[in-house]
Amino acid sequence: MTRIKTLLALCLLPGVAVSALAEETYPVHPDSVAQEGVPRGKVEGPFKWRSEIYPGTVRDYWVYVPAQYDAAKPACVLAVQDGLNRARGWKLPTVMDNLIHAGDMPVTIGIFISPGVVPAPNEDAQPRFNRSFEYDAMGDRYARFLVDEILPAVSKSYNLSDNPNDRAIAGASSGAICAFTVAWERPDQFRRVLSTIGTYVGLRGGNEYPTLIRKTEPKPIRVFLQDGSSDLDIYGGSWWVANQDMLAALKFAGYDVHHVWGKGGHNGKHSTAIMPDALRWLWRDYPEPITAGHSERRRTDLLIDGQEWELVSEGHRFTEGPAVSPAGDLFFTDVPNGKIHKVSADGTVSTFVEDSPGANGLAFGPDGRLYCCQGKTKRIVRYDAEANEEVVLEDVTTNDLTVLHNGQGYFTDPRNNQLWHFTTAGEKSVVDKGIEFPNGVVPSADQTLLWVADTRGRFVYSYQIQPDGKLLYKQEYGHLHRTDATGQSGADGMVVDTEGRLYVTSRMGLQVLDQLGRVHFIISKPYDGWLSNVTFGGPDFDTLYVTCGDRVYRRKINATGAMPWQPPVTPPKPRL
């Protein structure tokens, strides 16, 4: 082991064995050679797979079964992209035999999966090769392919662990970014990533990863990176620079990351030479669980150690409109059921209004009453503490609303691409048109600006509020990150804090923007549902409440909410 580490270190030193490096020759690792007395596993396959997630595709996969496999005990998993050719190129069956025998990695089933191909319709046509589409793409599609199709298929024959700490995923080039994307999207399924000559460049959006890693709440992932300074430098970018950017971002964000750099090119020679040590590092201290790290260098540091998303209520159809009363009680809607629920300070959940047809957005006003967008009746209504209903506006199509400290309010009308101004006395007027899908609406902390989310775009719009309620100086101000699936941000509900930061629910998570409209941080969604809305609550208004799919969650953070019904708050001057 010491000899190998020394050789690897020499390979990385400038001026050492330059001629050998130029030819890319590396010492053969002893753990990559079959050893006497080590029981050998078997490779089964190929097995043919026709995917539903990638319609029309056909592919092969192979299964490595270690000699120590015991059907009575769930085995760990190593998923490898590019099939048996990649696994054999890395000498994985032999490496895994040796490491499992030595106790340097657990008993692990290897699944070696080829990329999909849509067969040609006739002999004069080319097949459609899906490798880049599947591997280079952002988003969770390939993760779903593994979790919903391949793993269940293999599980019919073998007892696979469903613990994400027991699952690793590996790949080279496009297969490497694919491996990282699977863990990034589904850390609840895979937490160990082996990436060699990774394609973190501008082919299908992978060049965005270093930025997203820096901004997003850290995930429980361990990452091993390998690359060489002679890697590709072409139209999509520099692989060498991109891998260094990935390393810098992962370190910045507090991830458990290790790297081995060399001088090699875009091939598997260097990674093959270090494969045993890479797997040792990836599985070191097993079965200790991999946990999320913490960055000490963030400009916006909102998270509190030990504070995670906590389930408040579930079993609804679609939750929306969280609003917190001056007394600290949370109210939210179940839109399809037309109900408004109340969560008391002690956590008790009850039904506040049994029948409020199409109840959606909620907001408290300075009068202490709860205002509600009642979609099916085309009204805005308000409720007193005893849930007595009073009509404020009629014949309006509404989605979300806010009521300011001075009694003026605004509501969005996405069906007609409009934004309305209203007063608690029942006056109303259209103040803007043209946003494709205006949704969430909230004032700035000092109540001089109005923010409006566009669900189908990537910007949050900003207006200056005039004394008479009219709006001026419309701008596409808040720049949001978007998922690859639709190109839409999914921006929905919003809230602000006393520092002037804006929190926007979106497909990617809860995006936190500074006063200048820049995303500084992205708080992960509590689970895979539509993140529809957010507010601050708790005795000190330092707890985030979010509606997500059929559930409601809360999480205490290092910030205090600025509620629209409270007097305006002057935030500190922003850092430019």
Secondary structure, 3 states (H helix, E strand, C coil): CHHHHHHHHHHHCCCCCHHHHHCCCCCCCHHHCCCCCCCCCEEEEEEEEECCCCCCCEEEEEEEECCCCCCCCCEEEEEEECHHHHHHHCCHHHHHHHHHHHCCCCCEEEEEECCCEECCCCCCCCCEECHHHHHCCCCCHHHHHHHHHHHHHHHCCCCECCCHHHEEEEEECHHHHHHHHHHHHCCCCCCEEEEECCCCCCCCCHHHHHHHHHHECCCCCEEEEEEECCCCEECCEEHHHHHHHHHHHHHHCCCEEEEEEECCCCCCHHHHHHHHHHHHHHHCCCCCCCCCCCCCCCCCCCCCCCCCCEEEECCCCCEEEEEECCCCCEEEEECCCCEEEEECCCCCEEEEECCCCCEEEEEECCCCCEEEEECCCCEEEEECCCCCEEEEEECCCCCCEEECCCCEEEEEEHHHCEEEEEECCCCEEEEEECCCCEEEEEECCCCCEEEEEECCCCEEEEEEECCCCCEEEEEEEEECCCCCCCCCCCCCCEEEECCCCEEEEECCEEEEECCCCEEEEEECCCCCCCEEEEEEECCCCCEEEEEECCEEEEEECCCCECCCCCCCCCCCCCCC
